[in-house]
Amino acid sequence: MADPRKLFIKTYGCQMNVYDSERMAEAMGGAGYVETSTPEDADMILLNTCHIREKAAEKVYSELGRFKELKAAKPDLRIGVAGCVAQAEGEEIMRRQPLVDLVVGPQSYHRLPEMEARTSNGAKVVDTDFPEEDKFEKLKKRPQAKRGPTAFLTVQEGCDKFCAFCVVPYTRGAEVSRPVSQVLTEARDLVERGVREITLLGQNVNAYHGAHEGGDWTLATLIRELAKVDGLDRIRFTTSHPNDMDDDLIAAHGEVDKLMPYLHLPVQSGSDRVLKAMNRKHTAESYLRLIERIRAARPDILLSGDFIVGFPGETEEDFADTMALVEAVRYGQCYSFKYSSRPGTPAAERPLVDADAASDRLARLQALLTRQQREIQDEMVGREVGVLFERTGRIEGQMTGKSDYLHAVHVTGDVAVGDLRRVRITESGPNSLGGVLV
């Protein structure tokens, strides 16, 4: 019997791309491929790309250039580009890098086995359509092999918000929610395979409106139903838009024990003038009032966010408003970036802020966010938290997991991967906590 062909996937960007890569590997598994951890061993290489970060396409072309020698040594090697750069660039990828055999967008990867088969006679294949059919319906049932204790589960894709800086509506398309039955079936399958924590994913996940008998379900309704699944101990969701945090979802944070006390709720700026230019459709004040309501429902919740500094037209006064908002909210974790334009987005046509000024603002913001993060971590010392252990640590006998608040926690003791244990926090490091088993 011939050895199975080997597939190497490199994943860039968000958690949804991690989920998509898993589904692509499963789809290609049905075509006779098994995964490998090195491109040198592969019969097929897939780059699952992200278009959010600066110069994303150029980084993909640079990565592809590294495969020239592999392709020369193994002419039958298939090389593919998937994800959001694939959607944005399309056939341009093959024009600039002829060694690429196939290009597939994030809504079409269920057709990967068919595309790969068409390349066997030397054809070049591009599929960046937004197909009518539901890709999740076309993908095979997920294999029942055991897996780690945590998993991502995409429930919603695309976005209708059209923020001026963002390519997601163009690369992922309009908002689409998966049917409730489909999500529940996949969640139960994951739990049967050993998963104890599921993170529900969407570009705008709290806009979820999944079809169900009797009417669409909201994200809060879905979470309450998932909480009834035996063996599923933890539920998280990301990424949210402030305008879609409805009353029931806020209430769920205080009422559903399995919904973890961690919320990623990007605001992007503390300046109303900049928020309007970004087309965010909320104000700094409305965001702060929303945070008050969320904390009233779950006082111990840890908040995370995203910030863009140096957005076109941002002044020092606008940036001061952002710093004031950060001080008011007090974030436990945060992601902050200097603005970089994305071709095709409205903001790409606007004059840039001075690069040195933008860099200085980013440094000041990150210093404040780092201080807040460290203070909140330090306050965890002495507290008792739940920790789901995911892997062995860096030193012998050490195990690492995530707390209820998504902090990395290290302990030494009699504990195994997949255990959910109570831990008393005894120390706080730069990016993690240490503790002892209770």
C-alpha positions in Angstrom: 0.0 0.0 0.0 1.4 3.4 -1.0 2.3 5.9 1.7 -0.2 8.7 2.2 0.7 12.0 0.7 1.7 14.7 3.1 0.2 18.2 3.6 1.9 21.1 5.3 -0.2 24.1 6.3 1.1 27.4 7.6 -1.5 29.6 9.2 -1.3 33.4 9.6 -3.6 35.7 11.5 -6.8 35.2 13.5 -8.3 32.3 15.3 -10.8 31.8 12.4 -7.8 31.0 10.2 -6.7 28.4 12.7 -10.2 26.9 12.5 -10.2 27.1 8.7 -6.8 25.4 8.5 -8.2 22.5 10.6 -11.1 22.1 8.3 -8.8 22.3 5.2 -6.6 19.6 6.6 -9.7 17.4 7.3 -11.0 18.0 3.8 -7.6 17.0 2.3 -7.5 14.0 4.7 -10.5 12.7 2.7 -8.4 13.0 -0.4 -5.6 10.9 1.0 -3.4 13.4 2.7 -2.0 13.4 6.3 -0.5 16.5 7.9 3.3 17.0 8.3 5.0 19.7 10.4 7.7 20.5 7.8 7.4 21.8 4.3 10.4 19.7 3.2 8.4 16.5 3.7 5.3 17.8 2.0 3.6 16.7 -1.2 1.3 19.8 -0.8 2.0 23.1 0.9 -0.9 25.5 1.8 -0.4 29.0 3.1 -3.6 30.1 4.9 -3.2 33.9 4.8 -4.4 37.0 6.6 -4.8 40.4 5.1 -5.2 42.5 8.3 -1.6 43.3 9.1 0.8 45.6 7.2 2.3 44.4 4.0 0.5 41.1 4.4 0.6 40.2 0.6 4.3 41.0 0.4 5.0 38.6 3.3 3.2 35.9 1.5 5.2 36.4 -1.7 8.4 36.3 0.4 7.3 33.0 2.0 6.5 31.6 -1.4 10.0 32.5 -2.7 11.4 30.1 0.0 9.7 27.2 -1.7 11.4 27.6 -5.1 14.1 25.0 -4.3 11.6 22.5 -2.9 9.5 22.8 -6.1 12.6 22.4 -8.3 13.6 19.3 -6.4 10.0 17.9 -6.3 8.2 19.0 -9.5 5.0 17.2 -8.4 4.8 19.3 -5.2 1.5 21.3 -5.1 1.6 24.8 -3.6 -1.5 26.6 -2.7 -2.5 30.0 -1.2 -5.7 30.2 0.8 -7.4 32.8 3.0 -7.9 36.5 2.8 -4.8 37.4 0.8 -5.9 34.8 -1.7 -9.3 36.4 -1.9 -7.9 39.9 -2.3 -5.1 39.0 -4.8 -6.6 36.2 -6.8 -4.9 35.4 -10.1 -2.3 38.1 -9.4 -0.6 35.6 -7.0 0.1 33.2 -9.9 1.3 36.0 -12.1 3.8 37.2 -9.5 4.7 33.7 -8.3 4.3 31.0 -11.0 5.2 28.1 -8.7 1.7 28.5 -7.1 -0.7 25.8 -8.4 -3.9 26.9 -6.7 -5.5 29.9 -5.0 -8.6 29.5 -2.9 -10.6 32.1 -0.9 -12.0 31.6 2.6 -15.5 30.8 1.3 -14.4 28.1 -1.2 -12.0 25.9 0.7 -14.5 23.0 0.8 -13.6 22.6 -2.9 -9.9 22.0 -2.1 -9.8 18.3 -2.9 -11.5 18.9 -6.3 -9.1 21.8 -7.0 -6.0 19.7 -6.0 -7.2 16.9 -8.4 -7.4 19.4 -11.3 -3.8 20.5 -10.7 -2.5 16.9 -11.3 -2.4 17.5 -15.1 -0.6 20.8 -14.7 -3.7 23.1 -14.5 -3.6 26.2 -12.5 -6.8 26.7 -10.4 -8.2 29.8 -8.9 -11.5 29.8 -6.8 -12.3 33.1 -5.0 -16.0 33.1 -5.6 -18.6 33.6 -2.8 -20.5 30.4 -3.6 -24.2 30.0 -3.1 -23.8 26.7 -1.3 -22.9 26.5 2.4 -19.3 25.4 2.7 -19.9 23.9 6.1 -22.7 21.7 4.7 -20.3 20.5 2.0 -17.4 19.7 4.3 -17.3 16.2 5.6 -18.3 15.3 9.2 -15.3 16.0 11.4 -13.2 12.9 12.2 -13.7 11.4 15.7 -10.0 11.3 16.6 -9.1 12.5 20.1 -7.9 16.1 20.3 -6.7 18.7 22.8 -9.0 20.2 25.5 -9.7 23.5 23.7 -11.1 24.2 20.3 -12.3 27.0 18.1 -15.7 26.8 16.4 -16.7 29.3 13.7 -20.4 30.3 14.0 -20.5 33.5 12.0 -18.4 34.9 9.1 -18.2 38.2 7.3 -19.1 41.7 8.4 -21.6 44.4 7.4 -20.0 47.2 9.4 -17.6 48.5 6.8 -15.1 50.2 9.1 -13.0 52.6 7.0 -9.7 50.7 7.8 -10.9 47.1 7.4 -10.7 44.6 4.5 -12.9 41.9 6.1 -16.1 42.8 4.3 -14.2 42.5 1.0 -12.3 39.3 1.8 -14.8 37.4 3.9 -18.0 38.9 2.5 -21.3 39.9 4.1 -22.4 38.6 7.6 -23.5 35.0 7.5 -24.5 32.9 10.5 -24.4 29.1 10.6 -27.6 27.3 11.4 -28.1 26.4 15.1 -28.3 22.7 14.5 -25.0 22.7 12.6 -23.2 24.5 15.4 -24.7 22.3 18.1 -23.8 19.1 16.2 -20.2 20.3 15.7 -19.9 21.3 19.4 -21.1 18.0 20.6 -18.7 16.2 18.3 -15.8 18.2 19.6 -16.8 17.4 23.2 -17.0 13.7 22.4 -13.4 14.0 21.2 -12.1 15.4 24.5 -12.7 19.2 24.1 -13.7 20.9 27.3 -13.6 24.5 26.2 -15.0 26.0 23.0 -14.4 29.5 21.7 -17.1 30.6 19.3 -15.7 32.6 16.4 -16.9 35.3 14.1 -15.7 38.4 12.5 -18.6 40.0 14.3 -19.6 37.1 16.5 -22.2 38.9 18.7 -24.2 39.7 15.6 -24.9 35.9 15.3 -28.5 35.2 14.2 -28.5 31.5 13.4 -31.5 29.9 11.7 -33.6 27.6 13.9 -37.2 26.3 14.1 -39.4 29.0 15.4 -37.0 31.9 14.5 -33.4 32.9 14.6 -31.3 32.5 17.7 -29.0 35.2 19.1 -25.5 34.5 20.4 -26.9 34.6 23.9 -29.5 32.0 23.2 -26.8 29.8 21.5 -24.5 30.1 24.5 -27.3 29.2 26.9 -28.0 26.0 24.9 -24.3 25.1 24.6 -24.1 25.4 28.4 -26.4 22.4 28.7 -23.9 20.1 26.8 -22.5 17.6 29.3 -18.7 17.7 29.2 -18.4 21.2 27.9 -17.1 23.1 30.8 -16.1 26.5 29.3 -17.5 28.8 26.6 -15.8 31.9 25.2 -16.5 34.1 22.1 -14.6 36.5 19.9 -14.5 39.0 18.2 -17.4 41.4 19.2 -18.6 44.8 18.0 -19.9 47.2 20.7 -23.0 47.9 18.7 -24.1 44.3 18.9 -23.7 43.7 22.7 -27.5 43.3 23.4 -29.1 43.0 26.8 -29.4 39.3 26.8 -25.7 38.7 25.9 -24.7 41.1 28.7 -27.0 39.3 31.2 -25.5 35.9 30.1 -22.2 36.9 31.5 -23.7 37.1 34.9 -26.1 34.1 34.5 -24.2 31.4 32.6 -21.5 29.8 34.8 -19.8 28.2 31.8 -19.4 31.5 30.0 -15.9 32.7 31.1 -15.3 36.1 32.6 -13.3 37.4 29.7 -14.5 39.7 26.9 -12.7 41.0 23.9 -14.6 44.2 22.9 -12.6 46.4 20.5 -13.2 50.2 20.5 -10.2 51.2 18.2 -10.1 54.9 19.5 -11.2 57.1 22.3 -11.8 60.1 20.1 -15.4 60.6 18.8 -14.0 62.5 15.8 -11.7 59.6 14.9 -14.4 57.0 15.5 -16.7 58.8 13.1 -13.9 58.9 10.5 -13.5 55.1 11.1 -17.2 54.6 10.5 -17.5 52.8 13.9 -21.0 54.1 14.6 -20.5 54.4 18.4 -19.0 57.0 20.6 -16.4 56.8 23.4 -19.2 57.7 25.9 -21.5 54.9 24.6 -18.7 52.4 24.8 -17.9 53.4 28.4 -21.6 53.1 29.4 -21.6 49.7 27.8 -18.6 48.6 29.9 -20.4 49.8 33.0 -23.4 47.6 32.2 -21.2 44.6 31.4 -19.3 45.0 34.7 -22.6 45.4 36.6 -23.6 41.9 35.2 -20.1 40.4 35.9 -18.0 42.5 38.2 -14.8 40.4 37.9 -14.8 40.3 34.1 -11.4 40.9 32.4 -11.7 43.2 29.3 -9.6 43.1 26.2 -9.6 45.4 23.3 -8.0 46.7 20.0 -6.6 50.1 19.3 -5.4 51.8 16.1 -3.2 54.8 16.6 -2.2 57.2 13.8 -5.4 56.8 11.9 -5.6 59.4 9.1 -6.5 62.8 10.6 -5.7 61.8 14.2 -4.4 64.7 16.3 -2.6 64.7 19.6 -5.9 65.8 21.2 -7.6 62.7 19.6 -4.8 60.5 21.0 -5.2 62.1 24.4 -8.9 61.0 24.3 -7.8 57.4 23.6 -5.4 57.4 26.6 -8.2 58.8 28.8 -10.6 56.0 27.7 -7.9 53.4 28.4 -7.4 54.8 31.9 -11.2 54.7 32.4 -11.7 51.1 31.2 -8.5 49.5 32.6 -7.8 46.6 30.3 -6.4 43.2 31.3 -5.1 42.5 27.8 -5.0 44.6 24.6 -3.8 44.7 21.1 -2.6 48.0 19.7 -1.3 48.8 16.2 0.0 51.8 14.2 -2.4 52.4 11.3 -1.4 51.0 7.9 -3.6 51.4 4.9 -5.3 48.5 3.1 -5.9 49.0 -0.6 -9.5 49.2 -1.5 -10.6 50.6 1.9 -12.0 54.1 2.3 -9.2 55.2 4.6 -6.5 54.2 2.1 -7.2 57.3 0.1 -6.6 59.7 3.1 -3.3 61.4 4.1 -1.3 59.6 6.6 -0.3 60.9 10.0 3.5 61.7 10.4 5.2 58.3 10.9 7.3 59.4 13.9 4.3 60.9 15.6 2.3 57.7 15.1 5.2 55.6 16.4 5.5 57.8 19.5 1.8 57.5 20.2 1.9 53.8 19.9 4.8 53.5 22.3 3.0 55.6 24.9 -0.2 53.7 24.5 1.5 50.3 24.8 3.3 51.5 27.9 0.0 52.3 29.5 -1.6 49.0 28.4 1.4 47.0 29.6 1.2 48.7 33.0 -2.5 47.9 33.3 -2.0 44.3 32.2 0.8 43.9 34.8 -1.3 45.5 37.6 -4.3 43.2 36.9 -2.0 40.1 36.8 -0.4 41.2 40.1 -3.8 41.5 41.6 -4.5 37.8 40.8 -1.8 36.7 43.4 -3.6 35.1 46.3 -6.8 34.4 44.3 -8.1 31.0 43.5 -9.0 30.4 39.8 -10.0 27.6 37.5 -7.3 26.4 35.1 -7.7 24.1 32.2 -4.4 22.4 31.5 -3.4 22.2 27.8 0.3 21.2 27.6 3.5 20.4 29.5 5.6 23.4 30.6 9.1 24.4 29.8 10.6 22.7 32.8 10.3 19.1 34.0 7.1 18.4 35.9 5.5 21.7 35.0 2.1 22.0 33.3 0.6 25.0 31.6 -3.0 26.0 31.1 -5.4 28.9 30.8 -7.3 30.5 33.7 -10.9 31.5 33.6 -9.6 35.0 32.7 -7.4 33.6 29.8 -4.1 34.1 31.7 -1.4 31.5 31.1 -0.8 29.7 34.4 2.1 27.3 35.3 2.0 24.8 38.1 4.1 21.8 39.2 2.2 18.8 40.5 0.0 15.8 39.7 -2.0 17.1 36.8 -2.6 16.0 33.2 -3.5 17.6 29.9 -7.3 18.1 29.9 -7.6 18.5 33.7 -9.7 21.4 34.9 -8.4 22.2 38.4 -8.6 24.9 41.0 -5.3 26.8 41.4 -4.2 29.4 44.0 -2.1 32.0 42.2 1.3 32.6 44.0 3.3 34.7 41.5 2.9 37.1 38.6 5.4 37.2 35.7 5.6 39.4 32.6 3.1 37.4 30.6 2.0 34.5 32.9 1.0 33.5 36.4 2.4 30.8 38.7 0.4 28.9 41.1 -0.2 25.8 43.3 -2.9 23.2 42.9 -5.7 23.5 45.5 
